[in-house]
């Protein structure tokens, strides 16, 4: 889809209107699941019911005998390499001799009708020999990566607090399921229209499996209904292409909601043990931490997740002595990979819980303990990397603390809770039940509701780290259309809902002074833009668009755009943008300048908790975040709201539940995500302290709110209940006092 935007005051710094906004609100936007082509057929994947088993035989005869079935493929039909993967090619296109997780693809079916394809897949007879599955990561002996961080040699202190923490498996839960359309081409290649997070890396994994050169595998971005990391890995891409090439017909695959839970990676569950030592006045002396991450059956991006957990494992605090070990292991659980804030989210919940414990042990407030240990510009991370751009964490915390707290419930009366609890809120007859825990279900009328306040701080790396060749490419063309200057921006950057199309157009208007800008559909006919993840696209693709526009402007020779284009004709320039280099962490000490940029966000959560029923109502979230430079205020606010919503989900409701490696809740009936009724009002203070190394001084903003919101909410629930609550999501049975 080509998106055009034109209006006054639509440059960098303005809340420029999203070109897809009206279409999405009215339901007219074309997502990948809406793709259609005459003559297309439907593909379906047969998946393993077992977490671990040998495959003894596959009988496709019953499926092939069904009317309307056109093809049934197994691993023997893979035309090229049989494995793919982001960092390690360990994942089979189709299972060969064994399955390693429930839901692993075993066979493919193509048929004239989707229901026929589903029935045919069910008719395939697979003889499995189940074997014992390794589902507890603490018992796994197969490491994806082990990364220590070692600094200093003093591990004694006046005040010591320890804790063990657990984070459940969260799903990205995007509303648009995996979908795409593969179309065979006359040159023997294939054109794939796909909802993904990065086109070129998909292509570079697909081509070897299809036995084709990269130039014969062409990808075009289709409408994406959310991503959050789960679309970084391949899902149905190679399967659709295999069927299309076999049949020489277009093939469409669309996952249902249940299959989507099996078809993509999830957030790594984590088990963490922390020990913090401090002086009596609350200055950190040392931190010890063991972080264990369940990577599931295949590698995916687990090495990068481990690296983030290790390097950011003590948070944005000055700590002279550190012993951190982050480990990722293989199990027979579903594969885990990228999800918003990956690696840093899990560690943040643990180290922030520890900071609250330390505050209590030292007799300090939760804000004061953080202020006393806060990093600032010039501080060194535990990896030795110096923060060389503004990092006003202490000021951010003071601003957050100074924000007014929300009013008590309308009609509430003073309560008499236990001394350790801050207050109880019995509601009067006039209280709106929607303001109470449990909402309109009327499970409470406020008799056992108590209010709590909690704080959370998070630090997240921006862009890819540890020496990854992280860059983006932009092609910008200026020409006269109907006698007026017009600019076309073309990148391969995936618009996954974050507003990147809008930002690219804003940059072009700012740099070229031309209001009429078209952002072309992302595809592989232009150079790579990398992934829409790691809060990196405004930085790297924004930088590439800015550089290409500057090159075009240089050819204007100082003339206004119209005059220059009348004199010189169309002008087109292509530029790559790379951020400053990063370096791998040392495998033994964890030292190294591994990150490009660092971003901070702080949250305060106010919750009401029914301590008898275990129900939680988040009353308000307040956030302070430094974004360097605001490119689009409305879009930025949406990112902070969205990140906070996912953090709320992790704190209180979102978890894929497993039993012996089997997913128990693959539906939105049983896997709960926050709705508009669960999200509280948000108060935000957005700071602009430019990063001199970044385009426009910007600082990636999409992930940090996901980090700090979770521990803030958990801390608020602890304050209301007096419970330790060492695991998220917090369940009602963890809270109830009776």
C-alpha positions in Angstrom: 0.0 0.0 0.0 1.3 3.5 -0.9 0.5 6.0 1.8 0.5 9.8 1.1 0.2 12.6 3.6 0.1 16.3 3.0 -1.0 19.1 5.3 0.4 22.2 7.0 2.7 21.8 10.0 3.5 18.2 9.4 7.3 18.3 9.9 9.5 16.9 12.7 8.1 17.9 16.1 4.4 18.0 15.0 1.7 15.5 15.7 1.4 14.7 12.0 -1.6 12.7 11.1 -1.1 9.0 10.4 -2.1 8.2 6.8 -3.5 4.8 7.9 -5.4 6.2 10.9 -8.9 6.6 9.3 -8.7 3.3 7.5 -7.8 1.4 10.6 -10.5 3.1 12.7 -13.2 2.4 10.1 -12.1 -1.2 9.4 -11.1 -0.5 5.8 -7.3 -1.0 6.3 -6.0 -4.0 4.3 -4.1 -6.4 6.6 -2.1 -9.3 5.4 -5.0 -11.6 6.2 -7.1 -9.7 3.7 -4.9 -10.6 0.8 -6.6 -12.1 -2.2 -5.6 -13.2 -5.7 -7.6 -15.0 -8.4 -6.7 -18.6 -8.6 -5.1 -18.7 -5.1 -5.3 -21.8 -2.9 -5.1 -22.3 0.8 -2.3 -23.7 2.9 -2.5 -25.3 6.3 0.2 -26.6 8.6 0.0 -29.9 10.6 1.6 -29.5 14.0 2.9 -31.9 16.6 0.7 -32.6 19.6 3.8 -33.7 21.6 6.5 -31.6 23.3 9.1 -34.3 22.6 8.8 -37.4 20.4 10.4 -39.4 17.6 8.6 -39.5 14.3 8.4 -43.1 13.2 6.3 -42.6 10.1 4.1 -40.2 8.2 1.3 -41.4 5.9 0.0 -38.6 3.7 -2.2 -41.0 1.6 -5.5 -40.3 3.3 -5.0 -36.5 2.9 -4.1 -36.8 -0.8 -7.1 -38.9 -1.5 -9.5 -36.2 -0.4 -11.2 -34.2 -3.2 -9.9 -30.7 -3.5 -6.5 -31.5 -2.0 -3.7 -30.3 -4.3 -0.5 -31.1 -2.4 0.8 -32.6 0.9 4.5 -31.8 1.7 6.9 -33.1 4.4 10.5 -32.5 5.1 11.4 -34.6 2.1 9.9 -32.0 -0.1 12.0 -29.1 1.1 13.9 -28.0 -2.0 16.9 -26.5 -0.3 18.3 -26.4 3.2 16.1 -28.0 5.8 16.9 -25.6 8.7 16.7 -21.9 9.3 17.1 -19.5 12.2 17.9 -15.9 13.2 21.2 -16.5 14.9 21.7 -20.2 14.5 20.1 -22.4 11.8 18.7 -25.0 14.2 15.0 -24.9 13.4 13.6 -27.3 10.8 11.4 -26.1 8.0 9.3 -29.2 8.7 10.2 -31.8 11.4 12.6 -34.4 10.1 12.9 -37.3 12.5 11.7 -35.8 15.8 9.6 -33.0 17.3 11.0 -30.8 20.1 7.9 -28.8 21.1 4.2 -28.9 21.0 3.1 -27.2 17.8 6.2 -27.9 15.7 5.3 -28.0 12.0 5.3 -31.5 10.6 3.5 -31.4 7.2 1.8 -28.9 4.8 -1.4 -29.2 2.9 -2.7 -27.1 0.0 -6.3 -27.3 -1.1 -8.9 -25.3 -3.0 -10.8 -24.4 0.2 -9.4 -23.6 3.6 -11.7 -26.1 5.4 -10.7 -28.8 3.0 -7.1 -28.1 3.8 -7.8 -28.3 7.5 -9.6 -31.6 7.2 -6.8 -33.0 5.0 -4.2 -32.0 7.6 -6.2 -33.8 10.3 -6.3 -36.9 8.0 -2.5 -37.2 7.9 -1.4 -40.2 10.0 1.8 -39.6 12.0 3.2 -42.3 14.2 5.0 -40.7 17.1 7.0 -42.3 19.8 6.7 -39.9 22.7 9.7 -39.4 25.0 10.4 -37.6 28.2 10.4 -33.8 27.7 12.7 -31.4 29.4 10.4 -28.7 30.5 12.0 -27.3 33.7 14.9 -25.0 32.5 16.6 -25.5 35.9 17.1 -29.1 34.8 18.4 -28.4 31.3 22.0 -29.0 30.5 21.9 -27.5 27.0 23.0 -23.9 27.0 22.1 -21.3 24.4 24.5 -18.8 26.0 26.0 -18.1 29.3 27.2 -14.5 29.9 28.9 -13.4 33.2 29.6 -9.8 34.2 32.3 -9.4 36.8 33.4 -6.1 38.4 35.2 -5.5 41.7 36.0 -7.8 44.6 34.1 -6.5 47.6 31.0 -8.5 48.5 30.4 -7.6 52.1 28.1 -4.8 53.3 26.2 -3.4 56.3 22.8 -4.2 54.8 22.1 -7.3 52.7 18.8 -8.3 51.1 18.2 -11.4 49.0 15.3 -12.5 46.9 14.2 -15.1 44.3 12.0 -13.9 41.5 10.1 -15.5 38.6 8.6 -14.0 35.4 6.0 -16.1 33.5 5.9 -16.7 29.7 4.2 -13.7 28.1 2.8 -13.7 24.6 3.0 -10.7 22.2 -0.7 -11.2 21.6 -0.9 -9.1 18.5 -4.4 -8.9 17.1 -3.5 -9.7 13.5 -2.5 -13.3 13.2 0.3 -14.6 11.0 -0.7 -14.4 7.4 0.8 -14.0 3.9 0.4 -14.7 0.2 3.1 -16.4 -1.9 2.9 -16.0 -5.7 5.1 -18.0 -8.1 7.0 -15.9 -10.6 7.8 -16.4 -14.3 11.5 -16.4 -13.5 11.2 -19.4 -11.3 11.3 -17.3 -8.1 8.5 -16.3 -5.8 6.9 -13.0 -4.6 5.8 -13.1 -1.0 3.4 -10.5 0.5 3.8 -10.8 4.2 3.3 -9.3 7.6 6.8 -9.3 9.2 9.2 -7.1 11.1 12.1 -7.3 8.7 12.0 -8.1 5.0 15.6 -8.8 4.1 16.4 -11.2 7.0 13.2 -13.1 6.2 14.4 -13.3 2.6 17.9 -14.4 3.6 16.5 -17.2 5.6 13.9 -18.2 3.0 16.1 -18.3 -0.1 18.4 -21.2 1.0 15.5 -23.3 2.2 13.8 -22.8 -1.2 17.0 -23.5 -3.1 16.8 -20.1 -4.8 19.2 -17.1 -5.0 18.1 -14.1 -2.9 17.2 -12.0 -5.9 14.5 -14.6 -6.8 12.8 -14.3 -3.5 11.1 -10.9 -3.3 9.2 -9.7 -0.3 6.6 -6.9 0.0 5.3 -5.7 3.3 1.6 -6.2 3.8 -0.6 -4.7 6.5 0.7 -5.7 9.9 -1.7 -6.1 12.9 0.9 -5.7 15.6 4.2 -7.4 16.1 6.1 -6.7 19.4 9.0 -9.1 18.5 7.0 -12.1 17.5 7.3 -11.4 13.8 11.1 -11.4 13.8 11.2 -15.1 13.3 9.8 -17.0 10.3 6.4 -18.6 10.8 4.4 -19.5 7.6 6.7 -17.7 5.1 8.7 -20.7 3.9 5.7 -23.0 4.0 3.6 -20.7 1.7 6.5 -20.3 -0.7 7.1 -24.1 -0.8 3.5 -24.8 -1.7 3.3 -22.0 -4.3 6.4 -23.2 -6.0 5.2 -26.8 -6.0 1.8 -26.0 -7.4 2.8 -22.9 -9.5 -0.2 -21.2 -8.0 -0.7 -18.4 -5.4 -1.0 -19.8 -1.9 -2.4 -18.0 1.1 -1.9 -19.1 4.7 -3.6 -17.4 7.6 -3.3 -18.7 11.2 -6.3 -18.9 13.5 -5.9 -17.5 17.0 -5.0 -20.9 18.5 -2.4 -21.6 15.9 -0.9 -18.2 16.3 0.0 -19.2 19.9 2.0 -22.1 18.5 3.3 -20.3 15.4 5.5 -17.6 17.0 8.1 -17.2 19.8 7.2 -15.8 23.2 8.9 -13.8 26.0 11.4 -15.9 27.9 10.2 -17.0 31.3 12.9 -16.2 33.9 14.1 -17.5 37.3 16.3 -15.1 39.1 18.2 -14.9 42.4 19.5 -11.5 43.6 21.6 -10.3 46.5 22.1 -6.6 47.1 24.5 -5.2 49.6 24.6 -1.6 50.7 25.9 0.8 53.3 23.5 1.7 56.2 22.6 4.9 54.4 21.5 3.0 51.3 24.5 3.3 48.9 25.0 0.1 46.9 28.2 -1.8 47.6 27.6 -4.9 45.5 25.0 -6.9 43.5 25.0 -10.6 42.9 22.6 -12.1 40.4 21.8 -15.4 38.7 19.4 -15.0 35.8 18.0 -18.1 34.1 16.0 -17.8 30.9 14.0 -20.5 29.2 14.8 -20.3 25.5 12.5 -23.2 24.6 13.2 -25.7 21.8 15.2 -23.5 19.4 17.7 -20.7 19.5 15.8 -17.8 17.9 17.2 -14.5 19.4 18.0 -16.0 22.8 21.7 -15.1 22.7 20.8 -11.4 22.4 18.2 -11.7 25.1 20.8 -13.2 27.4 23.3 -10.4 26.5 20.7 -7.8 27.5 19.8 -9.5 30.7 23.4 -9.7 31.7 24.5 -6.2 30.7 21.5 -4.4 32.2 21.0 -6.9 35.0 21.4 -4.4 37.9 19.5 -1.5 36.4 20.4 2.1 36.1 22.3 2.2 39.3 26.0 2.8 40.2 27.3 -0.4 41.6 31.1 -0.8 42.2 31.1 -4.6 42.7 29.1 -7.0 40.5 28.8 -10.7 40.0 26.0 -11.3 37.4 25.5 -14.5 35.4 22.8 -14.7 32.8 22.1 -18.1 31.2 19.7 -19.2 28.4 18.9 -22.8 28.0 17.1 -25.1 25.6 14.0 -27.0 26.8 11.0 -28.7 25.1 8.8 -25.7 25.8 7.7 -23.4 23.0 10.5 -21.4 21.5 11.1 -18.0 23.0 12.7 -15.0 21.3 12.1 -11.3 20.9 9.4 -9.4 22.8 9.3 -5.7 23.6 12.2 -5.0 26.0 13.6 -8.5 25.6 15.9 -9.6 28.4 15.8 -6.2 30.1 12.2 -6.7 31.2 12.8 -9.8 33.2 15.8 -8.4 35.0 14.0 -5.2 35.7 11.3 -6.9 37.7 13.9 -8.5 39.9 16.3 -5.7 40.5 13.5 -3.2 41.2 11.9 -5.6 43.6 15.2 -5.7 45.3 15.5 -1.9 45.5 12.2 -1.8 47.3 13.5 -4.4 49.8 16.7 -2.5 50.3 14.8 0.7 50.9 12.8 -0.9 53.6 15.9 -2.4 55.2 17.7 1.0 55.2 14.6 2.9 56.4 14.4 4.9 53.2 11.6 5.7 50.8 11.4 3.8 47.5 12.2 7.0 45.6 15.1 8.0 47.9 16.9 4.7 47.6 16.8 5.0 43.8 17.9 8.6 43.8 21.0 7.9 46.0 22.2 5.2 43.5 21.0 6.6 40.2 23.3 6.8 37.2 23.8 10.1 35.4 25.8 11.2 32.4 29.4 10.0 32.9 28.4 7.0 35.0 29.6 3.6 34.0 27.4 0.6 33.5 28.5 -2.7 35.0 30.0 -3.6 31.6 32.3 -0.6 31.9 30.5 1.3 29.2 30.2 5.0 30.0 26.9 6.8 29.6 28.0 9.6 27.3 24.6 11.3 26.9 22.1 12.9 29.3 20.7 10.4 31.9 18.9 12.6 34.5 17.5 9.7 36.4 17.5 11.4 39.9 15.6 14.4 38.4 13.1 12.1 36.7 12.4 10.4 40.0 11.9 13.7 41.8 9.5 14.9 39.1 7.6 11.6 39.3 7.3 11.8 43.1 6.1 15.4 42.9 3.1 14.5 40.7 -0.2 14.7 42.6 -1.7 11.4 43.5 -5.2 10.6 42.3 -8.2 11.3 44.6 -9.7 8.5 46.6 -12.8 6.8 45.3 -15.9 9.0 45.2 -17.8 8.5 48.4 -15.1 6.5 50.1 -14.6 6.6 53.8 -11.4 6.4 55.9 -10.5 2.8 56.6 -8.7 1.1 59.5 -6.3 -1.3 57.8 -3.5 -3.2 59.5 -0.6 -0.9 60.4 1.5 -2.1 57.5 -1.1 -1.2 54.9 -1.7 2.4 53.6 -5.4 2.6 53.7 -8.7 0.8 53.0 -11.5 2.2 50.8 -15.0 1.0 51.6 -17.2 2.5 48.9 -20.4 4.3 49.5 -23.6 3.4 47.7 -22.9 6.0 45.1 -19.6 4.6 44.0 -19.3 3.7 40.4 -18.5 0.0 40.4 -16.3 0.3 37.3 -13.8 2.1 39.6 -13.5 -0.9 41.9 -11.5 -4.1 41.5 -13.6 -6.5 39.6 -15.5 -3.7 37.8 -19.1 -4.2 36.6 -19.0 -7.9 37.6 -19.8 -6.4 41.1 -17.5 -8.9 42.9 -16.7 -6.2 45.5 -18.4 -3.1 46.9 -15.1 -1.9 48.4 -15.3 -3.5 51.8 -11.9 -5.0 51.5 -10.2 -2.6 49.1 -6.9 -1.1 50.0 -4.8 1.3 48.1 -1.1 1.0 47.3 1.6 3.1 45.6 4.7 1.7 44.0 7.6 2.9 41.8 9.6 1.3 39.0 12.7 2.3 37.1 13.9 0.7 33.8 16.9 1.1 31.5 16.8 -0.3 28.0 19.4 -0.5 25.2 18.3 1.1 21.9 19.2 -0.4 18.5 21.1 -3.7 18.1 24.1 -4.4 20.3 27.3 -6.4 20.6 28.8 -5.6 17.2 25.8 -6.4 15.0 26.0 -4.6 11.7 23.0 -2.4 12.4 22.1 -0.1 9.5 19.2 1.1 7.3 18.9 2.2 3.7 16.7 5.0 2.3 16.1 6.0 -1.3 14.6 9.5 -1.7 13.4 10.9 -5.0 12.3 14.5 -5.7 10.4 15.4 -8.8 7.7 17.7 -10.2 4.3 16.1 -10.3 1.6 18.2 -11.9 4.0 21.1 -11.8 4.5 20.8 -8.0 7.4 19.4 -6.0 6.8 15.8 -4.8 9.0 13.6 -2.8 8.9 9.8 -2.6 10.7 8.0 0.3 11.4 4.3 -0.1 12.8 2.1 2.6 12.4 -1.6 3.6 11.5 -0.5 7.2 8.4 -2.4 8.5 5.5 -0.3 9.7 4.0 -2.5 12.4 1.7 0.0 13.9 4.3 2.3 15.6 3.9 5.2 13.1 7.1 4.9 11.2 5.5 5.8 7.8 4.4 9.1 9.4 7.9 9.8 10.8 9.6 9.1 7.5 7.4 11.7 5.8 7.9 14.2 8.6 11.7 14.0 8.1 11.4 14.4 4.4 9.3 17.5 4.8 11.7 19.0 7.3 14.8 18.4 5.3 13.5 19.3 1.8 10.8 21.8 2.6 8.3 19.9 0.4 5.0 19.1 1.9 3.8 16.6 -0.7 5.5 13.3 0.4 4.7 9.7 -0.4 6.2 6.9 1.6 6.4 3.9 -0.8 5.4 0.4 0.3 8.4 -1.4 2.0 9.9 -4.2 0.0 13.2 -5.8 -0.9 13.8 -3.8 -4.1 15.6 -1.3 -1.8 18.4 -2.0 0.6 17.8 -3.5 4.1 16.4 -1.4 6.9 16.8 -4.1 9.5 14.1 -5.0 12.0 11.3 -2.9 13.5 12.4 -3.8 16.9 14.9 -2.7 19.6 13.2 0.8 19.4 15.6 1.4 16.5 13.7 2.4 13.4 13.4 6.2 14.2 17.1 6.1 14.9 18.5 4.2 12.0 15.8 4.5 9.3 15.2 8.1 10.4 18.9 8.6 10.0 18.9 7.0 6.6 16.0 9.1 5.4 17.6 12.3 6.8 20.9 11.5 5.1 19.3 10.7 1.7 17.2 13.9 1.9 20.4 15.9 2.7 22.0 14.5 -0.4 19.0 15.5 -2.5 19.0 18.9 -1.0 22.7 19.4 -1.8 21.8 18.9 -5.4 19.2 21.7 -5.2 22.3 23.9 -5.3 20.7 26.4 -2.9 17.6 26.8 -5.1 14.0 26.4 -3.8 12.7 22.9 -4.6 10.5 23.9 -7.5 13.2 25.9 -9.2 15.8 23.2 -8.6 13.6 20.5 -10.1 12.7 22.6 -13.1 16.3 23.2 -13.7 17.8 19.8 -12.9 14.9 17.4 -13.4 14.1 14.5 -11.0 16.8 14.0 -8.3 17.2 10.7 -6.5 19.7 9.7 -3.8 20.2 6.5 -1.8 22.0 6.5 1.5 22.9 4.0 4.2 23.0 5.1 7.9 24.9 3.3 10.6 25.1 4.2 14.2 28.4 4.2 16.0 30.0 0.8 16.4 29.3 -1.5 19.3 31.3 -4.5 20.6 30.6 -8.0 21.9 30.7 -8.4 25.7 33.8 -10.2 26.9 32.8 -13.9 27.4 34.3 -14.1 30.9 34.2 -10.6 32.4 31.2 -9.1 30.5 33.1 -5.9 29.8 32.6 -3.9 26.6 30.8 -1.0 24.9 28.0 -3.3 23.8 25.2 -0.8 23.4 24.5 2.1 21.0 22.2 4.2 23.2 20.4 3.8 26.5 16.9 5.0 27.5 15.3 5.6 30.8 11.7 5.5 32.0 10.3 5.7 35.5 6.7 4.8 36.6 4.5 5.3 39.6 1.6 3.0 39.9 -1.5 3.5 42.1 -3.7 0.4 42.7 -6.7 -0.6 44.6 -6.7 -4.2 45.8 -9.5 -6.2 47.2 -7.4 -8.2 49.6 -10.1 -10.8 50.2 -10.9 -11.6 46.6 -7.4 -10.9 45.2 -8.6 -8.5 42.6 -6.6 -5.5 41.4 -7.6 -2.2 39.8 -4.8 0.0 38.5 -6.1 3.4 39.3 -3.4 5.5 37.7 0.0 5.1 36.0 2.3 8.1 36.0 5.5 8.1 33.9 8.5 10.3 33.2 10.6 9.4 30.2 13.5 11.1 28.4 13.2 10.7 24.7 16.0 13.0 23.6 13.9 14.8 20.9 10.2 14.4 20.2 9.5 13.7 16.6 5.8 13.2 16.8 4.1 14.0 20.2 0.9 12.1 19.7 2.7 9.0 18.3 5.2 9.1 21.2 2.4 9.3 23.8 0.8 6.2 22.1 4.1 4.3 22.4 4.3 5.1 26.2 0.7 4.1 26.7 1.2 0.9 24.7 4.4 -0.1 26.4 2.8 0.6 29.8 -0.2 -1.6 28.8 2.0 -4.5 28.0 3.8 -4.0 31.3 0.5 -4.0 33.1 -0.4 -7.2 31.4 2.8 -8.9 32.5 2.2 -7.7 36.1 -1.3 -8.8 36.5 -2.7 -11.2 33.9 -0.7 -12.3 30.9 0.9 -15.7 31.0 1.1 -18.7 28.7 0.4 -21.6 31.1 2.3 -24.9 30.4 2.0 -28.4 31.7 4.6 -30.9 30.6 5.4 -28.6 27.7 1.8 -28.3 26.5 0.1 -25.0 26.2 -3.0 -24.9 28.4 -4.5 -21.6 27.3 -4.0 -20.9 23.5 -6.9 -18.5 23.2 -8.0 -15.0 24.2 -10.6 -16.6 26.4 -7.9 -17.9 28.7 -4.9 -15.9 27.8 -5.9 -12.5 29.1 -4.6 -9.1 27.9 -5.5 -5.7 29.1 -8.6 -4.1 27.6 -9.6 -0.4 27.6 -11.4 -1.1 30.9 -8.2 -2.4 32.5 -6.0 0.6 31.4 -6.0 3.5 33.9 -5.6 7.2 33.1 -1.9 8.0 32.5 0.0 11.1 33.6 3.1 11.7 31.6 6.1 14.0 31.7 8.2 13.7 28.6 11.7 15.1 28.7 13.9 16.2 25.8 17.6 15.9 26.6 19.2 15.4 23.1 21.6 12.6 22.5 24.4 14.2 20.4 25.2 11.0 18.6 21.6 10.4 17.3 19.7 11.9 14.4 17.9 15.0 15.7 19.1 14.0 19.2 16.3 11.4 19.5 16.2 8.5 21.9 14.3 5.3 21.1 11.1 5.3 23.1 8.9 2.2 22.5 10.4 -0.3 24.9 11.4 1.5 28.2 7.8 1.9 29.4 7.3 -1.9 29.3 10.2 -2.3 31.7 9.3 0.1 34.5 5.5 -0.3 34.5 5.6 -4.0 35.6 7.7 -3.6 38.8 5.8 -0.3 39.7 2.5 -2.1 39.6 3.9 -5.1 41.5 5.3 -2.8 44.2 1.9 -1.0 44.5 0.2 -4.3 45.1 2.8 -5.2 47.7 2.2 -1.9 49.4 -1.6 -2.6 49.5 -1.4 -6.2 50.7 1.8 -6.5 52.7 2.6 -9.6 50.6 6.1 -10.3 49.2 4.8 -11.2 45.7 8.0 -12.4 44.0 6.4 -13.6 40.8 4.6 -12.0 37.9 1.9 -12.1 36.7 0.4 -11.7 40.2 -2.6 -14.0 40.6 -5.6 -13.6 42.9 -4.5 -16.5 45.0 -1.1 -14.7 45.6 -2.9 -11.7 47.1 -6.0 -12.9 49.1 -5.4 -12.4 52.8 -8.1 -14.8 53.9 
